[in-house]
Amino acid sequence: MSGNALWNGSIVDAHQHFWDPTLNNHPWLQPGVLIPFRYGDYSAIKRRYLPEDYLADANGHAVRETVYVETGWDPATPTEETRYATGLAERKGLPSAIVAQAWLDRDDVSSVIALQAAFPLVRSVRHKPGGPVTPDAVGQQQTLISNETWRRGYALLERYGLHFDLQTPWWNLDEAVRLARDFLPSDRSSEGLSGWRRAMARFAAEPNVRVKISGLGQRDRPWSVSENRWVVEEIIAMFGPDRAMFASNFPVDSLCGSFDTIYSGFKEIAAHYSHASQESLFCKTARDVYRTRE
């Protein structure tokens, strides 16, 4: 891969959010509520964030399509979130695809997945599987990925042609490897990065997985190329550009950097890859996975 120009072509943002906490029920975004959060105090994002706000943040970058990922909406009414996001797409042109909420261990999972799949923009679902919050706790507790009820819910996705967007710490990836037959390191110590790379390499060996390069921020530290280059390049080396995609995680990652800082950083890091590889990372992989142009 020889030196090339910075990417200035189309971008498909593979992971972003819209919300309006004044109208909709996001328990974690309500006044007076602060849940444990990896970036610390997230009060700055407890505000309305709609397509016009996103496009203002993304100004100067050729974002053509976006993938809306479920936002911690009240799990009692998961299809209401999908209806809301669909309405935004119809009125404002974004998002282009939706990752819907579906709690796979619930008694009503079959009907929820069927209802979510009926929305024309739904391509995937997400249910964070919980589990050990530190590497030392592995073996003492398992994630929902190993729960048989949850796995039966997961098995229903194939019937509707839906993907699953997994968000879990690297130390839980061995459970995900077994499941595979949107992960990124928060511990940047040498030991943490070594453990992350070993787990990601095992995960990347499964041909039916893809990876989002997103959510790379660190608590109380500004987003920078110098701190993220190695992680990004390791992911691309393990998965290849055809199985990796860049994403903003906005507005959440506005807590650690502007949209321009993050995407300009991605462009700087990716500049030495071929044009075809950059096209995959910034656009084609996400477009293929989420079918954002249907």
C-alpha positions, -999 to +999 in steps of 0.1 A: +000+000+000+017+031-011+011+068-003-021+083-016-041+115-012-065+121+017-100+106+010-124+132-004-150+109-017-184+098-004-188+088+033-213+064+048-213+070+085-219+035+098-229+044+134-246+076+146-277+086+167-305+111+166-327+119+196-350+144+212-352+138+249-379+165+253-403+144+232-392+108+236-384+084+264-347+078+267-343+070+304-305+077+304-310+112+289-336+124+314-329+154+336-311+144+368-301+110+355-264+101+350-256+064+344-220+050+346-205+061+313-171+055+297-166+092+289-177+103+324-202+131+327-223+131+294-246+160+303-234+179+272-252+154+249-285+154+268-301+177+242-320+174+210-298+161+182-315+159+148-303+155+112-298+192+108-275+193+139-256+163+125-251+178+091-239+210+107-213+190+126-204+170+095-200+201+073-170+198+050-171+160+049-191+143+020-215+123+042-240+107+018-257+082+040-259+073+077-268+043+098-290+052+128-282+029+158-307+025+186-303+050+214-313+035+247-350+042+241-374+029+267-373-009+261-410-012+267-417+005+234-388-005+210-408-001+178-418+035+187-381+044+183-380+028+149-411+046+138-395+079+150-363+072+131-382+062+100-402+095+102-369+115+104-357+097+072-390+105+054-390+142+065-353+150+065-335+125+043-315+108+071-309+082+084-305+058+054-306+026+075-316+016+110-302-007+137-332-013+158-336-022+195-345-058+203-339-074+236-332-110+226-339-126+259-375-112+263-406-134+261-419-112+232-387-113+212-402-131+183-430-105+178-406-076+184-381-088+157-410-094+133-423-059+139-389-043+136-381-062+104-412-048+088-398-013+088-382-007+054-349+008+067-342-018+094-311-038+086-299-050+120-307-050+157-287-043+188-289-056+224-259-049+245-251-083+262-237-070+295-214-093+314-180-089+331-169-052+332-132-060+337-109-088+323-104-102+358-141-110+361-141-133+331-150-168+342-169-155+372-198-142+351-209-146+315-225-122+290-260-128+276-243-142+245-240-175+264-276-175+277-297-201+258-328-179+258-308-150+243-293-173+217-327-185+207-337-149+202-305-143+182-313-173+159-346-156+149-326-129+130-317-151+101-354-156+093-357-119+086-323-113+070-312-091+098-276-085+111-267-081+148-247-051+160-225-063+189-211-038+214-190-055+241-155-051+257-127-071+241-125-095+270-159-108+262-151-115+225-144-152+230-181-157+237-188-137+205-164-160+186-186-189+196-217-170+186-202-161+152-193-197+142-201-024+161-146-033+196-125-013+206-100-010+235-108+013+264-077+001+283-047+016+265-021+000+288+004-024+271-013-053+288-048-041+278-038-035+242-021-069+239-052-086+253-074-066+230-054-076+199-054-113+207-092-113+212-098-092+181-076-115+160-096-145+171-128-126+163-115-115+129-109-151+119-146-157+117-157-148+081-192-137+090-182-107+111-175-071+102-161-043+124-169-006+129-139+017+137-157+040+160-161+050+196-123+053+201-124+082+225-109+080+260-122+096+291-108+131+298-086+130+267-091+147+234-094+125+203-061+125+184-044+107+155-014+099+176-034+080+202-056+061+177-035+054+147-021+020+160-056+008+169-071+017+136-042+002+116-043-030+136-081-034+130-076-029+093-047-054+092-069-080+110-102-075+092-091-060+059-108-029+044-136-049+029-147-059+064-141-026+082-159+007+082-154+041+098-182+057+119-186+088+140-207+076+169-221+111+170-233+129+191-218+106+218-182+110+206-186+148+205-176+144+242-140+137+231-137+155+197-155+173+169-168+155+139-141+172+118-114+161+143-125+125+142-131+122+104-101+142+094-081+119+117-095+088+100-086+104+067-050+111+078-046+076+092-060+060+061-041+081+036-014+055+029-039+029+019-050+025-018-079+044-032-100+012-033-092+004+003-101+039+014-134+037-005-142+005+014-134+020+048-153+052+043-182+041+021-184+007+004-183-017+034-211+002+053-231+005+021-228-032+014-236-043+050-264-019+057-278-016+021-281+022+026-290+028-010-321+005-012 
